[in-house]
Each structure stands twice: as structure tokens, then as C-alpha cells.
């Protein structure tokens, strides 16, 4: 029974083509944010900039992005690239 449930969920939910598309779009959006913050650390909020001075910029950027809610990430992505470029991922 557990094996059947697992196969069903993998095929119909976890690996559904629409889920895979959203995962790809979200990955691109987060990748864009990561590189935007690395290239322009002044875009980071003051707390993240302070953490960058102690633990390094890449770690501070990762930590900042990891703490984002979907809504916050969408807002920052729109600010970085513009709302017309926002993928349908969130």
C-alpha cells in the first residue's frame, strides 16, 4: 500500500509537469536574486550587509534569500528585473 501511494504521489503530484515548471521558474528567480545581491551588495538590507562583513557576502546573500517569504522574494525580484519579467512561480 505504501509503495502504491508513493508511486501515485511521485507521478501525479511531485513530478507533475506543472510542478516541474514552477520549480524551474522559482529556481531562475532565486538565481537572479542571488547574483543581483552578489553584484550589488548595496541592495541588501543593513542587517544582511553587516552579516556579509563578518561571514562573507555569499553566505550573507544565501542566508538572506533563505529567510525570504514568497511574497517578499517576489517583491525583491520585481524590483531587480521589473514586474514584466516575473515568472509564474509563486
PyMOL Python script that loads the backbone (N, CA, C, O; Angstrom):
from pymol import cmd

cmd.read_pdbstr("""\
ATOM      1  N   UNK A   1       0.817  -1.199   0.000  1.00  0.00           N
ATOM      2  CA  UNK A   1       0.000   0.000   0.000  1.00  0.00           C
ATOM      3  C   UNK A   1       0.859   1.260   0.000  1.00  0.00           C
ATOM      4  O   UNK A   1       0.585   2.196  -0.751  1.00  0.00           O
ATOM      5  N   UNK A   2       1.893   1.291   0.834  1.00  0.00           N
ATOM      6  CA  UNK A   2       2.759   2.460   0.901  1.00  0.00           C
ATOM      7  C   UNK A   2       3.474   2.687  -0.434  1.00  0.00           C
ATOM      8  O   UNK A   2       3.617   3.826  -0.878  1.00  0.00           O
ATOM      9  N   UNK A   3       3.918   1.616  -1.063  1.00  0.00           N
ATOM     10  CA  UNK A   3       4.569   1.721  -2.364  1.00  0.00           C
ATOM     11  C   UNK A   3       3.648   2.290  -3.425  1.00  0.00           C
ATOM     12  O   UNK A   3       4.074   3.101  -4.247  1.00  0.00           O
ATOM     13  N   UNK A   4       2.405   1.880  -3.416  1.00  0.00           N
ATOM     14  CA  UNK A   4       1.430   2.399  -4.375  1.00  0.00           C
ATOM     15  C   UNK A   4       1.201   3.889  -4.155  1.00  0.00           C
ATOM     16  O   UNK A   4       1.148   4.668  -5.107  1.00  0.00           O
ATOM     17  N   UNK A   5       1.068   4.271  -2.907  1.00  0.00           N
ATOM     18  CA  UNK A   5       0.856   5.676  -2.574  1.00  0.00           C
ATOM     19  C   UNK A   5       2.058   6.507  -3.019  1.00  0.00           C
ATOM     20  O   UNK A   5       1.892   7.581  -3.597  1.00  0.00           O
ATOM     21  N   UNK A   6       3.243   6.021  -2.754  1.00  0.00           N
ATOM     22  CA  UNK A   6       4.462   6.726  -3.135  1.00  0.00           C
ATOM     23  C   UNK A   6       4.533   6.906  -4.657  1.00  0.00           C
ATOM     24  O   UNK A   6       4.830   8.000  -5.135  1.00  0.00           O
ATOM     25  N   UNK A   7       4.267   5.863  -5.402  1.00  0.00           N
ATOM     26  CA  UNK A   7       4.297   5.947  -6.867  1.00  0.00           C
ATOM     27  C   UNK A   7       3.242   6.935  -7.377  1.00  0.00           C
ATOM     28  O   UNK A   7       3.505   7.728  -8.280  1.00  0.00           O
ATOM     29  N   UNK A   8       2.059   6.876  -6.790  1.00  0.00           N
ATOM     30  CA  UNK A   8       0.994   7.787  -7.190  1.00  0.00           C
ATOM     31  C   UNK A   8       1.408   9.241  -6.945  1.00  0.00           C
ATOM     32  O   UNK A   8       1.255  10.090  -7.823  1.00  0.00           O
ATOM     33  N   UNK A   9       1.928   9.519  -5.763  1.00  0.00           N
ATOM     34  CA  UNK A   9       2.324  10.889  -5.434  1.00  0.00           C
ATOM     35  C   UNK A   9       3.468  11.383  -6.311  1.00  0.00           C
ATOM     36  O   UNK A   9       3.476  12.538  -6.735  1.00  0.00           O
ATOM     37  N   UNK A  10       4.422  10.516  -6.578  1.00  0.00           N
ATOM     38  CA  UNK A  10       5.530  10.916  -7.451  1.00  0.00           C
ATOM     39  C   UNK A  10       5.028  11.270  -8.844  1.00  0.00           C
ATOM     40  O   UNK A  10       5.407  12.302  -9.398  1.00  0.00           O
ATOM     41  N   UNK A  11       4.192  10.435  -9.404  1.00  0.00           N
ATOM     42  CA  UNK A  11       3.717  10.634 -10.773  1.00  0.00           C
ATOM     43  C   UNK A  11       2.711  11.770 -10.890  1.00  0.00           C
ATOM     44  O   UNK A  11       2.741  12.529 -11.858  1.00  0.00           O
ATOM     45  N   UNK A  12       1.833  11.889  -9.926  1.00  0.00           N
ATOM     46  CA  UNK A  12       0.719  12.827 -10.060  1.00  0.00           C
ATOM     47  C   UNK A  12       0.895  14.143  -9.326  1.00  0.00           C
ATOM     48  O   UNK A  12       0.174  15.103  -9.597  1.00  0.00           O
ATOM     49  N   UNK A  13       1.844  14.204  -8.400  1.00  0.00           N
ATOM     50  CA  UNK A  13       1.987  15.432  -7.618  1.00  0.00           C
ATOM     51  C   UNK A  13       3.411  15.960  -7.681  1.00  0.00           C
ATOM     52  O   UNK A  13       3.641  17.043  -8.219  1.00  0.00           O
ATOM     53  N   UNK A  14       4.362  15.225  -7.149  1.00  0.00           N
ATOM     54  CA  UNK A  14       5.728  15.723  -7.010  1.00  0.00           C
ATOM     55  C   UNK A  14       6.411  15.944  -8.349  1.00  0.00           C
ATOM     56  O   UNK A  14       7.201  16.877  -8.489  1.00  0.00           O
ATOM     57  N   UNK A  15       6.127  15.117  -9.323  1.00  0.00           N
ATOM     58  CA  UNK A  15       6.770  15.244 -10.632  1.00  0.00           C
ATOM     59  C   UNK A  15       5.781  15.614 -11.735  1.00  0.00           C
ATOM     60  O   UNK A  15       6.033  15.371 -12.915  1.00  0.00           O
ATOM     61  N   UNK A  16       4.690  16.186 -11.351  1.00  0.00           N
ATOM     62  CA  UNK A  16       3.717  16.661 -12.331  1.00  0.00           C
ATOM     63  C   UNK A  16       4.378  17.758 -13.162  1.00  0.00           C
ATOM     64  O   UNK A  16       5.177  18.532 -12.635  1.00  0.00           O
ATOM     65  N   UNK A  17       4.062  17.834 -14.429  1.00  0.00           N
ATOM     66  CA  UNK A  17       4.733  18.782 -15.317  1.00  0.00           C
ATOM     67  C   UNK A  17       4.542  20.228 -14.881  1.00  0.00           C
ATOM     68  O   UNK A  17       5.440  21.048 -15.074  1.00  0.00           O
ATOM     69  N   UNK A  18       3.404  20.557 -14.305  1.00  0.00           N
ATOM     70  CA  UNK A  18       3.189  21.931 -13.849  1.00  0.00           C
ATOM     71  C   UNK A  18       4.052  22.248 -12.625  1.00  0.00           C
ATOM     72  O   UNK A  18       4.559  23.362 -12.491  1.00  0.00           O
ATOM     73  N   UNK A  19       4.213  21.288 -11.753  1.00  0.00           N
ATOM     74  CA  UNK A  19       5.088  21.471 -10.587  1.00  0.00           C
ATOM     75  C   UNK A  19       6.528  21.639 -11.057  1.00  0.00           C
ATOM     76  O   UNK A  19       7.244  22.518 -10.577  1.00  0.00           O
ATOM     77  N   UNK A  20       6.949  20.799 -11.994  1.00  0.00           N
ATOM     78  CA  UNK A  20       8.308  20.899 -12.530  1.00  0.00           C
ATOM     79  C   UNK A  20       8.543  22.272 -13.170  1.00  0.00           C
ATOM     80  O   UNK A  20       9.620  22.849 -13.020  1.00  0.00           O
ATOM     81  N   UNK A  21       7.550  22.790 -13.874  1.00  0.00           N
ATOM     82  CA  UNK A  21       7.675  24.110 -14.492  1.00  0.00           C
ATOM     83  C   UNK A  21       7.822  25.200 -13.428  1.00  0.00           C
ATOM     84  O   UNK A  21       8.644  26.105 -13.572  1.00  0.00           O
ATOM     85  N   UNK A  22       7.031  25.111 -12.371  1.00  0.00           N
ATOM     86  CA  UNK A  22       7.115  26.106 -11.305  1.00  0.00           C
ATOM     87  C   UNK A  22       8.451  26.028 -10.576  1.00  0.00           C
ATOM     88  O   UNK A  22       9.014  27.054 -10.194  1.00  0.00           O
ATOM     89  N   UNK A  23       8.950  24.830 -10.384  1.00  0.00           N
ATOM     90  CA  UNK A  23      10.260  24.666  -9.751  1.00  0.00           C
ATOM     91  C   UNK A  23      11.334  25.331 -10.605  1.00  0.00           C
ATOM     92  O   UNK A  23      12.209  26.019 -10.078  1.00  0.00           O
ATOM     93  N   UNK A  24      11.274  25.134 -11.902  1.00  0.00           N
ATOM     94  CA  UNK A  24      12.246  25.755 -12.811  1.00  0.00           C
ATOM     95  C   UNK A  24      12.158  27.271 -12.754  1.00  0.00           C
ATOM     96  O   UNK A  24      13.185  27.948 -12.700  1.00  0.00           O
ATOM     97  N   UNK A  25      10.949  27.811 -12.764  1.00  0.00           N
ATOM     98  CA  UNK A  25      10.767  29.260 -12.723  1.00  0.00           C
ATOM     99  C   UNK A  25      11.245  29.840 -11.393  1.00  0.00           C
ATOM    100  O   UNK A  25      11.887  30.890 -11.375  1.00  0.00           O
ATOM    101  N   UNK A  26      10.946  29.182 -10.300  1.00  0.00           N
ATOM    102  CA  UNK A  26      11.392  29.654  -8.990  1.00  0.00           C
ATOM    103  C   UNK A  26      12.911  29.596  -8.892  1.00  0.00           C
ATOM    104  O   UNK A  26      13.531  30.498  -8.328  1.00  0.00           O
ATOM    105  N   UNK A  27      13.506  28.554  -9.430  1.00  0.00           N
ATOM    106  CA  UNK A  27      14.961  28.428  -9.426  1.00  0.00           C
ATOM    107  C   UNK A  27      15.597  29.591 -10.171  1.00  0.00           C
ATOM    108  O   UNK A  27      16.575  30.173  -9.703  1.00  0.00           O
ATOM    109  N   UNK A  28      15.047  29.928 -11.320  1.00  0.00           N
ATOM    110  CA  UNK A  28      15.583  31.056 -12.093  1.00  0.00           C
ATOM    111  C   UNK A  28      15.441  32.372 -11.332  1.00  0.00           C
ATOM    112  O   UNK A  28      16.360  33.191 -11.330  1.00  0.00           O
ATOM    113  N   UNK A  29      14.299  32.574 -10.691  1.00  0.00           N
ATOM    114  CA  UNK A  29      14.083  33.810  -9.942  1.00  0.00           C
ATOM    115  C   UNK A  29      15.067  33.918  -8.780  1.00  0.00           C
ATOM    116  O   UNK A  29      15.645  34.982  -8.561  1.00  0.00           O
ATOM    117  N   UNK A  30      15.264  32.837  -8.038  1.00  0.00           N
ATOM    118  CA  UNK A  30      16.187  32.871  -6.905  1.00  0.00           C
ATOM    119  C   UNK A  30      17.632  33.015  -7.374  1.00  0.00           C
ATOM    120  O   UNK A  30      18.433  33.695  -6.732  1.00  0.00           O
ATOM    121  N   UNK A  31      17.957  32.385  -8.472  1.00  0.00           N
ATOM    122  CA  UNK A  31      19.288  32.522  -9.064  1.00  0.00           C
ATOM    123  C   UNK A  31      19.550  33.976  -9.445  1.00  0.00           C
ATOM    124  O   UNK A  31      20.633  34.506  -9.199  1.00  0.00           O
ATOM    125  N   UNK A  32      18.556  34.611 -10.043  1.00  0.00           N
ATOM    126  CA  UNK A  32      18.672  36.016 -10.425  1.00  0.00           C
ATOM    127  C   UNK A  32      18.879  36.897  -9.205  1.00  0.00           C
ATOM    128  O   UNK A  32      19.741  37.776  -9.212  1.00  0.00           O
ATOM    129  N   UNK A  33      18.098  36.670  -8.157  1.00  0.00           N
ATOM    130  CA  UNK A  33      18.255  37.446  -6.926  1.00  0.00           C
ATOM    131  C   UNK A  33      19.640  37.247  -6.320  1.00  0.00           C
ATOM    132  O   UNK A  33      20.286  38.212  -5.912  1.00  0.00           O
ATOM    133  N   UNK A  34      20.094  36.008  -6.260  1.00  0.00           N
ATOM    134  CA  UNK A  34      21.403  35.713  -5.683  1.00  0.00           C
ATOM    135  C   UNK A  34      22.499  36.511  -6.394  1.00  0.00           C
ATOM    136  O   UNK A  34      23.324  37.157  -5.748  1.00  0.00           O
ATOM    137  N   UNK A  35      22.500  36.460  -7.705  1.00  0.00           N
ATOM    138  CA  UNK A  35      23.548  37.156  -8.456  1.00  0.00           C
ATOM    139  C   UNK A  35      23.384  38.678  -8.404  1.00  0.00           C
ATOM    140  O   UNK A  35      24.372  39.411  -8.430  1.00  0.00           O
ATOM    141  N   UNK A  36      22.155  39.144  -8.333  1.00  0.00           N
ATOM    142  CA  UNK A  36      21.939  40.585  -8.192  1.00  0.00           C
ATOM    143  C   UNK A  36      22.528  41.080  -6.877  1.00  0.00           C
ATOM    144  O   UNK A  36      23.193  42.116  -6.847  1.00  0.00           O
ATOM    145  N   UNK A  37      22.290  40.349  -5.792  1.00  0.00           N
ATOM    146  CA  UNK A  37      22.839  40.743  -4.493  1.00  0.00           C
ATOM    147  C   UNK A  37      24.361  40.619  -4.459  1.00  0.00           C
ATOM    148  O   UNK A  37      25.031  41.450  -3.846  1.00  0.00           O
ATOM    149  N   UNK A  38      24.912  39.603  -5.103  1.00  0.00           N
ATOM    150  CA  UNK A  38      26.375  39.469  -5.146  1.00  0.00           C
ATOM    151  C   UNK A  38      27.000  40.612  -5.923  1.00  0.00           C
ATOM    152  O   UNK A  38      28.033  41.149  -5.522  1.00  0.00           O
ATOM    153  N   UNK A  39      26.382  40.983  -7.029  1.00  0.00           N
ATOM    154  CA  UNK A  39      26.933  42.044  -7.871  1.00  0.00           C
ATOM    155  C   UNK A  39      26.697  43.437  -7.313  1.00  0.00           C
ATOM    156  O   UNK A  39      27.461  44.361  -7.590  1.00  0.00           O
ATOM    157  N   UNK A  40      25.640  43.586  -6.529  1.00  0.00           N
ATOM    158  CA  UNK A  40      25.305  44.894  -5.948  1.00  0.00           C
ATOM    159  C   UNK A  40      24.909  44.712  -4.488  1.00  0.00           C
ATOM    160  O   UNK A  40      23.724  44.767  -4.157  1.00  0.00           O
ATOM    161  N   UNK A  41      25.892  44.497  -3.609  1.00  0.00           N
ATOM    162  CA  UNK A  41      25.581  44.241  -2.203  1.00  0.00           C
ATOM    163  C   UNK A  41      24.845  45.383  -1.519  1.00  0.00           C
ATOM    164  O   UNK A  41      24.238  45.185  -0.466  1.00  0.00           O
ATOM    165  N   UNK A  42      24.890  46.557  -2.093  1.00  0.00           N
ATOM    166  CA  UNK A  42      24.146  47.678  -1.526  1.00  0.00           C
ATOM    167  C   UNK A  42      22.641  47.484  -1.596  1.00  0.00           C
ATOM    168  O   UNK A  42      21.895  48.208  -0.936  1.00  0.00           O
ATOM    169  N   UNK A  43      22.185  46.522  -2.384  1.00  0.00           N
ATOM    170  CA  UNK A  43      20.749  46.204  -2.458  1.00  0.00           C
ATOM    171  C   UNK A  43      20.285  45.428  -1.226  1.00  0.00           C
ATOM    172  O   UNK A  43      19.088  45.350  -0.950  1.00  0.00           O
ATOM    173  N   UNK A  44      21.234  44.859  -0.491  1.00  0.00           N
ATOM    174  CA  UNK A  44      20.878  44.093   0.711  1.00  0.00           C
ATOM    175  C   UNK A  44      20.462  45.027   1.835  1.00  0.00           C
ATOM    176  O   UNK A  44      20.974  46.143   1.927  1.00  0.00           O
ATOM    177  N   UNK A  45      19.547  44.598   2.689  1.00  0.00           N
ATOM    178  CA  UNK A  45      19.199  45.402   3.859  1.00  0.00           C
ATOM    179  C   UNK A  45      20.405  45.506   4.806  1.00  0.00           C
ATOM    180  O   UNK A  45      21.313  44.676   4.745  1.00  0.00           O
ATOM    181  N   UNK A  46      20.415  46.508   5.667  1.00  0.00           N
ATOM    182  CA  UNK A  46      21.567  46.738   6.546  1.00  0.00           C
ATOM    183  C   UNK A  46      22.005  45.519   7.369  1.00  0.00           C
ATOM    184  O   UNK A  46      23.202  45.287   7.539  1.00  0.00           O
ATOM    185  N   UNK A  47      21.034  44.734   7.885  1.00  0.00           N
ATOM    186  CA  UNK A  47      21.420  43.567   8.692  1.00  0.00           C
ATOM    187  C   UNK A  47      22.194  42.558   7.857  1.00  0.00           C
ATOM    188  O   UNK A  47      23.170  41.980   8.336  1.00  0.00           O
ATOM    189  N   UNK A  48      21.779  42.340   6.633  1.00  0.00           N
ATOM    190  CA  UNK A  48      22.466  41.396   5.757  1.00  0.00           C
ATOM    191  C   UNK A  48      23.839  41.930   5.370  1.00  0.00           C
ATOM    192  O   UNK A  48      24.792  41.160   5.252  1.00  0.00           O
ATOM    193  N   UNK A  49      23.949  43.227   5.173  1.00  0.00           N
ATOM    194  CA  UNK A  49      25.254  43.817   4.871  1.00  0.00           C
ATOM    195  C   UNK A  49      26.207  43.650   6.053  1.00  0.00           C
ATOM    196  O   UNK A  49      27.396  43.389   5.867  1.00  0.00           O
ATOM    197  N   UNK A  50      25.683  43.801   7.264  1.00  0.00           N
ATOM    198  CA  UNK A  50      26.514  43.607   8.455  1.00  0.00           C
ATOM    199  C   UNK A  50      26.976  42.150   8.563  1.00  0.00           C
ATOM    200  O   UNK A  50      28.125  41.885   8.917  1.00  0.00           O
ATOM    201  N   UNK A  51      26.077  41.205   8.255  1.00  0.00           N
ATOM    202  CA  UNK A  51      26.467  39.792   8.284  1.00  0.00           C
ATOM    203  C   UNK A  51      27.515  39.500   7.219  1.00  0.00           C
ATOM    204  O   UNK A  51      28.394  38.664   7.428  1.00  0.00           O
ATOM    205  N   UNK A  52      27.427  40.183   6.076  1.00  0.00           N
ATOM    206  CA  UNK A  52      28.405  39.981   4.999  1.00  0.00           C
ATOM    207  C   UNK A  52      29.797  40.398   5.451  1.00  0.00           C
ATOM    208  O   UNK A  52      30.789  39.780   5.067  1.00  0.00           O
ATOM    209  N   UNK A  53      29.870  41.440   6.262  1.00  0.00           N
ATOM    210  CA  UNK A  53      31.173  41.907   6.748  1.00  0.00           C
ATOM    211  C   UNK A  53      31.822  40.877   7.673  1.00  0.00           C
ATOM    212  O   UNK A  53      33.047  40.815   7.775  1.00  0.00           O
ATOM    213  N   UNK A  54      31.012  40.082   8.336  1.00  0.00           N
ATOM    214  CA  UNK A  54      31.525  39.087   9.274  1.00  0.00           C
ATOM    215  C   UNK A  54      31.721  37.719   8.618  1.00  0.00           C
ATOM    216  O   UNK A  54      32.787  37.117   8.747  1.00  0.00           O
ATOM    217  N   UNK A  55      30.706  37.233   7.923  1.00  0.00           N
ATOM    218  CA  UNK A  55      30.744  35.873   7.388  1.00  0.00           C
ATOM    219  C   UNK A  55      30.958  35.765   5.892  1.00  0.00           C
ATOM    220  O   UNK A  55      30.967  34.661   5.348  1.00  0.00           O
ATOM    221  N   UNK A  56      31.129  36.886   5.219  1.00  0.00           N
ATOM    222  CA  UNK A  56      31.325  36.869   3.777  1.00  0.00           C
ATOM    223  C   UNK A  56      30.027  37.123   3.038  1.00  0.00           C
ATOM    224  O   UNK A  56      28.944  36.769   3.504  1.00  0.00           O
ATOM    225  N   UNK A  57      30.156  37.740   1.883  1.00  0.00           N
ATOM    226  CA  UNK A  57      28.987  38.116   1.097  1.00  0.00           C
ATOM    227  C   UNK A  57      28.174  36.921   0.604  1.00  0.00           C
ATOM    228  O   UNK A  57      26.953  36.931   0.763  1.00  0.00           O
ATOM    229  N   UNK A  58      28.787  35.893   0.014  1.00  0.00           N
ATOM    230  CA  UNK A  58      27.962  34.770  -0.472  1.00  0.00           C
ATOM    231  C   UNK A  58      27.101  34.134   0.627  1.00  0.00           C
ATOM    232  O   UNK A  58      25.937  33.810   0.391  1.00  0.00           O
ATOM    233  N   UNK A  59      27.665  33.956   1.815  1.00  0.00           N
ATOM    234  CA  UNK A  59      26.908  33.362   2.921  1.00  0.00           C
ATOM    235  C   UNK A  59      25.774  34.285   3.346  1.00  0.00           C
ATOM    236  O   UNK A  59      24.659  33.824   3.593  1.00  0.00           O
ATOM    237  N   UNK A  60      26.048  35.582   3.433  1.00  0.00           N
ATOM    238  CA  UNK A  60      25.019  36.543   3.841  1.00  0.00           C
ATOM    239  C   UNK A  60      23.885  36.585   2.823  1.00  0.00           C
ATOM    240  O   UNK A  60      22.715  36.669   3.197  1.00  0.00           O
ATOM    241  N   UNK A  61      24.226  36.527   1.540  1.00  0.00           N
ATOM    242  CA  UNK A  61      23.196  36.528   0.496  1.00  0.00           C
ATOM    243  C   UNK A  61      22.344  35.273   0.589  1.00  0.00           C
ATOM    244  O   UNK A  61      21.117  35.345   0.523  1.00  0.00           O
ATOM    245  N   UNK A  62      22.988  34.125   0.743  1.00  0.00           N
ATOM    246  CA  UNK A  62      22.237  32.869   0.881  1.00  0.00           C
ATOM    247  C   UNK A  62      21.312  32.903   2.089  1.00  0.00           C
ATOM    248  O   UNK A  62      20.152  32.501   2.003  1.00  0.00           O
ATOM    249  N   UNK A  63      21.825  33.382   3.207  1.00  0.00           N
ATOM    250  CA  UNK A  63      21.006  33.454   4.420  1.00  0.00           C
ATOM    251  C   UNK A  63      19.833  34.401   4.240  1.00  0.00           C
ATOM    252  O   UNK A  63      18.720  34.113   4.680  1.00  0.00           O
ATOM    253  N   UNK A  64      20.084  35.528   3.593  1.00  0.00           N
ATOM    254  CA  UNK A  64      19.009  36.497   3.374  1.00  0.00           C
ATOM    255  C   UNK A  64      17.918  35.896   2.480  1.00  0.00           C
ATOM    256  O   UNK A  64      16.731  36.010   2.786  1.00  0.00           O
ATOM    257  N   UNK A  65      18.315  35.267   1.396  1.00  0.00           N
ATOM    258  CA  UNK A  65      17.340  34.661   0.481  1.00  0.00           C
ATOM    259  C   UNK A  65      16.601  33.518   1.173  1.00  0.00           C
ATOM    260  O   UNK A  65      15.394  33.361   0.989  1.00  0.00           O
ATOM    261  N   UNK A  66      17.307  32.730   1.958  1.00  0.00           N
ATOM    262  CA  UNK A  66      16.675  31.600   2.655  1.00  0.00           C
ATOM    263  C   UNK A  66      15.601  32.070   3.630  1.00  0.00           C
ATOM    264  O   UNK A  66      14.645  31.342   3.896  1.00  0.00           O
ATOM    265  N   UNK A  67      15.749  33.272   4.160  1.00  0.00           N
ATOM    266  CA  UNK A  67      14.779  33.797   5.114  1.00  0.00           C
ATOM    267  C   UNK A  67      13.603  34.513   4.474  1.00  0.00           C
ATOM    268  O   UNK A  67      12.708  34.987   5.175  1.00  0.00           O
ATOM    269  N   UNK A  68      13.594  34.596   3.155  1.00  0.00           N
ATOM    270  CA  UNK A  68      12.521  35.312   2.464  1.00  0.00           C
ATOM    271  C   UNK A  68      11.225  34.504   2.429  1.00  0.00           C
ATOM    272  O   UNK A  68      11.242  33.283   2.273  1.00  0.00           O
ATOM    273  N   UNK A  69      10.121  35.196   2.573  1.00  0.00           N
ATOM    274  CA  UNK A  69       8.829  34.591   2.264  1.00  0.00           C
ATOM    275  C   UNK A  69       8.638  34.678   0.751  1.00  0.00           C
ATOM    276  O   UNK A  69       9.359  35.409   0.073  1.00  0.00           O
ATOM    277  N   UNK A  70       7.680  33.942   0.230  1.00  0.00           N
ATOM    278  CA  UNK A  70       7.395  34.015  -1.202  1.00  0.00           C
ATOM    279  C   UNK A  70       7.064  35.445  -1.615  1.00  0.00           C
ATOM    280  O   UNK A  70       7.580  35.946  -2.614  1.00  0.00           O
ATOM    281  N   UNK A  71       6.219  36.086  -0.858  1.00  0.00           N
ATOM    282  CA  UNK A  71       5.782  37.446  -1.192  1.00  0.00           C
ATOM    283  C   UNK A  71       6.951  38.430  -1.195  1.00  0.00           C
ATOM    284  O   UNK A  71       7.056  39.280  -2.080  1.00  0.00           O
ATOM    285  N   UNK A  72       7.822  38.307  -0.205  1.00  0.00           N
ATOM    286  CA  UNK A  72       8.994  39.183  -0.126  1.00  0.00           C
ATOM    287  C   UNK A  72       9.925  38.921  -1.309  1.00  0.00           C
ATOM    288  O   UNK A  72      10.432  39.863  -1.917  1.00  0.00           O
ATOM    289  N   UNK A  73      10.153  37.650  -1.639  1.00  0.00           N
ATOM    290  CA  UNK A  73      11.024  37.296  -2.759  1.00  0.00           C
ATOM    291  C   UNK A  73      10.457  37.841  -4.072  1.00  0.00           C
ATOM    292  O   UNK A  73      11.212  38.343  -4.905  1.00  0.00           O
ATOM    293  N   UNK A  74       9.159  37.751  -4.265  1.00  0.00           N
ATOM    294  CA  UNK A  74       8.533  38.297  -5.469  1.00  0.00           C
ATOM    295  C   UNK A  74       8.772  39.793  -5.549  1.00  0.00           C
ATOM    296  O   UNK A  74       9.128  40.316  -6.606  1.00  0.00           O
ATOM    297  N   UNK A  75       8.579  40.476  -4.442  1.00  0.00           N
ATOM    298  CA  UNK A  75       8.792  41.927  -4.421  1.00  0.00           C
ATOM    299  C   UNK A  75      10.217  42.305  -4.762  1.00  0.00           C
ATOM    300  O   UNK A  75      10.448  43.227  -5.545  1.00  0.00           O
ATOM    301  N   UNK A  76      11.179  41.597  -4.177  1.00  0.00           N
ATOM    302  CA  UNK A  76      12.589  41.904  -4.469  1.00  0.00           C
ATOM    303  C   UNK A  76      12.933  41.555  -5.908  1.00  0.00           C
ATOM    304  O   UNK A  76      13.702  42.271  -6.549  1.00  0.00           O
ATOM    305  N   UNK A  77      12.379  40.472  -6.422  1.00  0.00           N
ATOM    306  CA  UNK A  77      12.633  40.081  -7.807  1.00  0.00           C
ATOM    307  C   UNK A  77      12.068  41.139  -8.752  1.00  0.00           C
ATOM    308  O   UNK A  77      12.728  41.532  -9.714  1.00  0.00           O
ATOM    309  N   UNK A  78      10.858  41.595  -8.478  1.00  0.00           N
ATOM    310  CA  UNK A  78      10.251  42.637  -9.318  1.00  0.00           C
ATOM    311  C   UNK A  78      11.082  43.908  -9.293  1.00  0.00           C
ATOM    312  O   UNK A  78      11.235  44.573 -10.318  1.00  0.00           O
ATOM    313  N   UNK A  79      11.621  44.250  -8.126  1.00  0.00           N
ATOM    314  CA  UNK A  79      12.470  45.442  -8.029  1.00  0.00           C
ATOM    315  C   UNK A  79      13.758  45.265  -8.824  1.00  0.00           C
ATOM    316  O   UNK A  79      14.268  46.228  -9.397  1.00  0.00           O
ATOM    317  N   UNK A  80      14.285  44.053  -8.862  1.00  0.00           N
ATOM    318  CA  UNK A  80      15.554  43.799  -9.536  1.00  0.00           C
ATOM    319  C   UNK A  80      15.409  43.755 -11.046  1.00  0.00           C
ATOM    320  O   UNK A  80      16.263  44.285 -11.757  1.00  0.00           O
ATOM    321  N   UNK A  81      14.350  43.139 -11.554  1.00  0.00           N
ATOM    322  CA  UNK A  81      14.228  42.947 -13.005  1.00  0.00           C
ATOM    323  C   UNK A  81      12.977  43.569 -13.605  1.00  0.00           C
ATOM    324  O   UNK A  81      12.863  43.651 -14.828  1.00  0.00           O
ATOM    325  N   UNK A  82      12.060  43.999 -12.798  1.00  0.00           N
ATOM    326  CA  UNK A  82      10.832  44.586 -13.320  1.00  0.00           C
ATOM    327  C   UNK A  82       9.688  43.591 -13.308  1.00  0.00           C
ATOM    328  O   UNK A  82       9.918  42.395 -13.484  1.00  0.00           O
ATOM    329  N   UNK A  83       8.456  44.052 -13.106  1.00  0.00           N
ATOM    330  CA  UNK A  83       7.310  43.143 -12.995  1.00  0.00           C
ATOM    331  C   UNK A  83       6.998  42.384 -14.270  1.00  0.00           C
ATOM    332  O   UNK A  83       6.407  41.306 -14.206  1.00  0.00           O
ATOM    333  N   UNK A  84       7.374  42.909 -15.424  1.00  0.00           N
ATOM    334  CA  UNK A  84       7.071  42.212 -16.676  1.00  0.00           C
ATOM    335  C   UNK A  84       7.858  40.900 -16.790  1.00  0.00           C
ATOM    336  O   UNK A  84       7.467  40.001 -17.533  1.00  0.00           O
ATOM    337  N   UNK A  85       8.957  40.799 -16.058  1.00  0.00           N
ATOM    338  CA  UNK A  85       9.809  39.622 -16.153  1.00  0.00           C
ATOM    339  C   UNK A  85       9.473  38.559 -15.103  1.00  0.00           C
ATOM    340  O   UNK A  85      10.078  37.487 -15.098  1.00  0.00           O
ATOM    341  N   UNK A  86       8.528  38.840 -14.225  1.00  0.00           N
ATOM    342  CA  UNK A  86       8.236  37.915 -13.134  1.00  0.00           C
ATOM    343  C   UNK A  86       7.689  36.595 -13.650  1.00  0.00           C
ATOM    344  O   UNK A  86       6.665  36.575 -14.333  1.00  0.00           O
ATOM    345  N   UNK A  87       8.363  35.479 -13.329  1.00  0.00           N
ATOM    346  CA  UNK A  87       7.828  34.196 -13.743  1.00  0.00           C
ATOM    347  C   UNK A  87       6.611  33.823 -12.907  1.00  0.00           C
ATOM    348  O   UNK A  87       6.409  34.365 -11.820  1.00  0.00           O
ATOM    349  N   UNK A  88       5.818  32.918 -13.402  1.00  0.00           N
ATOM    350  CA  UNK A  88       4.607  32.468 -12.731  1.00  0.00           C
ATOM    351  C   UNK A  88       4.941  31.361 -11.741  1.00  0.00           C
ATOM    352  O   UNK A  88       4.402  30.259 -11.849  1.00  0.00           O
ATOM    353  N   UNK A  89       5.810  31.628 -10.788  1.00  0.00           N
ATOM    354  CA  UNK A  89       6.326  30.533  -9.960  1.00  0.00           C
ATOM    355  C   UNK A  89       5.814  30.565  -8.532  1.00  0.00           C
ATOM    356  O   UNK A  89       5.909  29.555  -7.834  1.00  0.00           O
ATOM    357  N   UNK A  90       5.282  31.667  -8.077  1.00  0.00           N
ATOM    358  CA  UNK A  90       4.946  31.746  -6.659  1.00  0.00           C
ATOM    359  C   UNK A  90       3.464  31.731  -6.440  1.00  0.00           C
ATOM    360  O   UNK A  90       3.009  31.791  -5.298  1.00  0.00           O
TER     361      UNK A  90
END
""", "prot")
cmd.dss("prot")
cmd.show_as("cartoon", "prot")
cmd.util.cbc("prot")
cmd.orient("prot")
